[in-house]
Amino acid sequence: MRHTILQCEGFIYRQELDAERRVTSAWLMAAWQRAKRMPSLRSVVSKVKRGRTPPAPVDKVKAKADFNKMVEEMAGDLNIQPTGEQDG
């Protein structure tokens, strides 16, 4: 039952991120409509690629342990047991 609350909170968080993305996209479209001269697509894409760093290779065991630690820190006071170990 309690894991459902976490799923709902995750859904709400993803919806907030999606809304933020949509607002940003709308703002950029409006800004480019007002621009006298559109920048080249190549320059826009290269700026986006420069701002993003590729993710480092991740050890699956370490990633799972880090995730479990994060979940424990966030939901430790809720007494949620890991999946498969819940009663009833």
Stockholm file with secondary structure:
# STOCKHOLM 1.0

chainA/1-88         MRHTILQCEGFIYRQELDAERRVTSAWLMAAWQRAKRMPSLRSVVSKVKRGRTPPAPVDKVKAKADFNKMVEEMAGDLNIQPTGEQDG
#=GR chainA/1-88 SS CHHHHHHHHHHHHHHHHHHHHHHHHHHHHHHHHHCSSCCCHHHHHHHHHHHCCCCCCCCHHHHHHHHHHHHHHHHGGGTCCCTTCCCC
#=GC SS_cons        CHHHHHHHHHHHHHHHHHHHHHHHHHHHHHHHHHCSSCCCHHHHHHHHHHHCCCCCCCCHHHHHHHHHHHHHHHHGGGTCCCTTCCCC
//
